[in-house]
Amino acid sequence: MSAYKLTYFNARGRAEPTRLLFAAGGIEYEDVRIEGTQWPALKPNTPMGHLPILEVDGTTLSESATIARFVAKRAGLAGKDDVQEAKANMVVDGVKEVFTKLLPIFFEKDESKKEELKKEHSEKTLPTFLNSLEKLANPSGYFAGDSLTWADVEFYNFMDVVGVLLPDEDLKGNANLAKVIENVKVNPGIAKWVKERPETQRLSATLCSVLKSSISRERTIFRNKMPTYKLTYFKGRGRAELARLLFAAGGVEYEDVRLEGEEWQQLKPKTPMGQLPILEVDGTMICQSKAIGRLIAKEVGMAGKTDLEAARADMIADSLEDLGQKMMFFFTEKDENKKEEKKKEFVEKTLPPALDLLEKLASAEGYFVGNSLTWADVNFFNFFGFVNGFIPGDHLKSHVNLNKVMGNVSSNPGIAKWLKERPETQF
């Protein structure tokens, strides 16, 4: 029997979905809640310098989505097959993305600007997102299949937090989503936890200071025939390149559809969340680049050989996503002076400590997980290709392990062939 130790602040925050999943699965765990004064001493001993962390039989995992996904698998709430898992991942990634957009409401000190943010998200961001999710949820009140998954639990927790940021929001007109909430509420384990859990703030003062620093920074399919894949994105590498690299590494054929602007406007209303890339697997449409990458990684045997290895790979992927968000802050800045300031801060203050942490997580053989290539390695290779493209420099000069990761990926026969033959694009 595995032993679990979950460490977070004395609040719900980013650890609450995991606590709900432990409750739903009837899994015992140690719920460690630290005060702000304890955090500085603990921080250097965490994998990525933030909470929550989950210790499982001596292995420490970080990144809230990684931890929740791992616990969902242990609790039987990840989905019954790879496509159901991918659909659940898609919903969770979408929830995390919108949650990140809403958080600035909490941190804004200027009351007039705070009200402007509330109005914008209440009238535009949230309704658009909820309408998309309403279509993804089935009439029985589940996002994936016909029983509870972690996607349902994550949405339940998301709406609980929305109640703090936008108290007047409700699910009027979203019957399927209302059923999702109800299905989660009536789960015996969750109902018991919600009744008995400690009374704390959803977002504590200490937690908010940590969130504010991170906000700008989460198996083979057995079928009678080989699945068919159709990947759709713009004419560029962007968020679809990870999927293309994984397809190449696994030697898997797929249709690589690249759209022009006008074509996208016609397709957009038909996509799950109004964004690209999308991957169609035998007619089932999946969005969110990480959900797509994770699904392909499973198909090609690069997701990790055990649940713990898969969780470590997810941890790297989620960390790189956070780092990429921080890079996008200067990339999207229109004021050239401010752009250079943000770029300088990223290069001198944000990137080096992140690379130092990743260097410790990579092995001397050049792998983040185990002793063979996983999608964590490919993800880092792809991410760093963008870093070098936007910020040329010898950023890995003192990172021996990370350089070996880059070499291991680029020498993979399928990837080497793809890098040589892929279309030349602007981004």
N, C-alpha and C positions, 0 to 999 in steps of 0.2 A: 504494500500500500504506500503510495507516494505521500510525502509530507509537504504541505504548502504553507508558505509564509508571505503574506501580502503586506507591504509597507507603504504607507502614504501619510498625508497630513490628517489632522483630526477634523475631517470634513468629507462630504460625499465626492464632489469633484470628479476627477478622471479615474478614480478607483471604483466608483459606485457600480458601473456596469459589470465589473468583475465580481463584486460582492453579490450582485443580483444573480449572476450566473452560477456562482458557488451555491447560492441558496436554491436556485431552480434545480440544480443537479444533486442536492442533498450532500454536498461534499464539505467535509470539515477542513478548516484552515485556521491559521493564526492571523488575526486581524490587528496588525501593529499600526498604531496611530501616533505620529510624532508631533511635537510642538515645534514652532519656528526656531526656538533656541537650539534644538537638537539637529536641525537640518545641516548647518555648515560643517559639523563634524562628520556627518554621514555622506555628504555629497561626493567627496573624492573617492569613496568606495563603491559608487554606483557605476554601472556600465556606461551611461551616457550623461551623467551629471544631472539627472532629474528623476522625479517620482511620477507614478508608482513603480515599484519593482516587485517582482514575484520570485521567491526562492523555491526551487523544486529539487529536492534531493541533491543539494549542493550546487545546482546551476542557477544563476541569477539572470532573469529576463527583465528588460525594461521596455518602454513604449506601451501606452495604455491599450491600443488596438491589438498589438501583438499578444499581450497578456490575456485580454478578453477572448481573443480567437483561440488561444491555447486552452483556456479553461472551458470554452464552449465545446471544443473537441472532446475533452475529458468528460464533460457532462452530457455528451450526445446531442448537443444543440448547434452543431456547425452545419448541418445539412446532411441529407441521406446519400447524396452522390456528389461528384465533382461539380456538376452544373448547379445543383442547389447550393453548394458551398460558394460558388462564384456569384450567384445571385445575392446571397446573404452578404458577402464581402462588398458587392457593389452598393448595396443600401448603406452599410456601415461607413464606407468611404465617403458616400454622399453626405451622410449625417455629420461626419467629422468636418467636411469642407464647409458646410453651412454654419456649423457651430463656431468655427474659426471666424467667419464673417460677422457673427452676432456679438462675439465677445467684446469688441471695442465699445459697445454700449456701456458695459460695466465699468470700463476704465476711463471714459471721457469725464473730465472734471467740469468743463463748461456746460452748464445746464441747458443752454439754448442749442448747442451742438448735439448734446445727448438726445434732446427731443427730436432733432432733425434725423439723427441716426435711427431712433425708434420708429419714426414715421416712415423712413425709407424701407427699413427691413420689415416693418409690419404690413406695408402696402405692396411691396414688390418682392423682396427676397424670400420671405417665408411663404406667402401664398403660392408663388411659382414652384417652390420646392415641394410643398405639401400636395399640390396638384399632381406633380410628377410621381410622388410616392403613392398617392391614391390609386394611380393606374397600375403601379407595381404590386400593390397588396391585392390579394384575392378576396372575394366576397366573404370567405370564412374568417378573414382577419389574420392572414399569415403572408409574409413576404416570400417565403421559399417552401414549397410543398404544402402539406396539409397538417403540419404540427409546428410547435414553437421552435424557433431558432434564435440565435443570438442577435440577428437583425431586428427581430421584434422587440427584444429586450433593450437593445441600444436605442431604438426609436422611443420606447417608453421612457427611458432615462432622459433622452434629448428633450422630449416635451415637458418633462418635469423641470429641467433647467430653463427652458423657454418661458415657463411660468414665472421665473424670477426676472428675466430680462424684459419680457413683453407680457405683463400680467393679463392683458385683455385678450390675448390670443386663445382661440379654441379650434375645434375640429368641425365646425358647422359646415355641412356640405361635403364632408369627407367620411362617408359611412364606413368604408373599408378600414381606414386608419383608426376610427373610433373602436372598431372591433379588435384591431391589433392591440390597442391599449387595454381593452377589457380582457383579452386572452392572457396577457401578461399578468394583469392584476389577480386573476383567479388561479394562477398557478400556486399550488399549496405552499411550496417552499418560499416563493417570492412574497406571497401574502403574509406569511409568518415573519419574514425578514423586515418587510415594510412596517409591520406593526411593532416590532421589537427593536429595530435598529436605533443606535444612539441619536439623540436629537442634536444635530449639528447644522451649521450653515451649509448650503449647497456649494458656495464659493467663499471660503474663509479668507481673511486678510492676507495670511501667509501664502495660501494657495494662489491668490490673485497676483501677488508679486512674482511668483514663479511662472504662472501662466502668461503674464505680461511679457516676460523675457523670452518665452517660447512661442508666443502666438505668431510671430513673424518667421519663426523658423520653419497613418497608420493603417497522386495515385492515377493511375491510368483509368480512363472511363471504359467500363466493360460494356461493349455494344456488339451487335451482330455485324456491324460494318464500321469501317474507319470513319471518324467524324470529318465533316468538311468545315473549313474555317474561312471566314471573310472578315478581314481587318479594314476598317474605314477610318481615314484621317485626312488631314490636309496634305498639300504637296510639300512636306518637310519632315524632318526627323521628329523633333518635339516629343510629345508624350507617347507617341506610338513606337518610338525606336526601340525601347526595351522589349516590347512584344516581338518586333522583327528580329532582334538579336537572339531571343530565346527560340523562336521558330528556326532560325539558322543553326543554332547550336544543336538542336534536336533533329535537324534534317526533315522537318515537317513542312509539307506543302500547304500553301494558303493563298487566298486571293488578296492582293495588296491594292486596295482601292484608295486613290488619292484625289481629293476633291478641290475644285475651285470655289471661290467665294459664293457665286450664284447657286451652285449645286448644293452648298451647305444650307442656304436659306430654305431650300425646298425640302431637304432631309431633316432639318432640326426638329420640327414638330413630331416626327416619327421616332425620335430617339428617346431612351428611357428618362434621361435627365437633361436633355437639351444641350449636350456637349459631346465632344469627341476626345479620344478615340472610342469606337465601339467595335466589339468582336461578336460576330454571329457564328454560333456553333450549332450546326444542324437546325438553323432557324431560330434558335434562342439567342436573344440579343443581350450582351453584357457590356456595361460601360464602367468607367473609372479605371485608369491606367494600371494601378496596383492590383486591382481585382483581376484584370485581364492577364497581367504578368504572372500572378500567382497561379492562375488556372493553367496557363501554358507550361509553367515550370513543373506542375504536377504531371502534365501530359508527357513531358520529355524526360522525367526522372531527375529534375533539378530542384525539387522543393525541399529536400532534406530527407534522410532515411528513417527518421523517427519523428514523433510529435515535438520533442524538444529541439531537434535539429531544425525542423520547420519553423518553430517559434524563434530560434536564433536568427534564421534567415529573414523572417518577418521583422524582427527588431532592427536589423540593418536597413531594410527597405523603408521602414517608418522613420528612422533617423535621417536617412537621405532625403526623404520627403520634407521633413522639417527644415533641413538645411537648404533645400531648394527653394522653399518659400521665402527664406531670408534673402537669398540671392535675387529673387524676383522683385524684392522691394526696391532695389536700386535699378534693376533693369527696366522697370515700368515707370520710373521717375522721369517726368518731362522737363523739369527744370535742370539744365545741364550742370549748374553749380552744385545743386543738391545731389544730383546723380553721382558726381565725382566724390562728394563727401560720403555718401552711403556706400559707394564702391570701395573707397579707402577703408572705411570701418569694417566692411565685410572681409576684405583681404587681410587686414592687419589684426583684427580682433575676433571675428567670428570663425573664419575658416581654419586658422592654425590649431586652436584647441579642439575643434571637431575632428580634424585629421589625426591629432594625437590620440584621441579616444579610439578612433577607428583602427589606428595602428596597433593598439593593444588588443583589439578584438580579432584582428587577422592573425593567422598562424604564421610561423616562420616559413612554411611551405607555400604561403600565398593563398590561403582559403579562409573565408569567414566561418565556414561550417564544415566540420569533418575534414576529410582528406581528399575531396574531389570537388569539382565545380558545382556551384549551386546558383540560383538566381540572385542571391545576395552579391556574389562576385560580379555577375553580369550587370546588376543594377549599379554597383559602384563604378564599374568601367564606363557605363553609359553616362552616369551623372558627371564623372570627371571629364568626359569628353566635352560636355557642355561648359564646365568650368574653364577648361583650357581654351574653348572657343570664344568665350566672353571676356575672360581675364587671362591672357597668355602669361606664362611664367613657370618657373620650376618649383611648383608648389609641393611636390613630393620628394624633394631632394634629400630630406632626412628621414624618409619613411620607407624603410627597406621592405617591410611586409606588404605595404600597400602597392609598392612598385611590382612586387611579385604577383599580387592579385591581378594587376593590369596585364602583366605578361602572360599569366595563365589563361586569361580570357582571350586576349588577342591571338594566342597560338592555337585556340580551339579550331579545328579544320573548317567547321561550318561557319563560324564567325569570321575567320580569316578570309574565307571566300566572299562572304557578304560585304565585309568592309572594302574589299577590292572592287566589287561589282555594283554596290548600291548607287542609286541615282545621286547626282550632285544637286543639292538643294540649298536654298538660302538659309534655312534654319533647321 
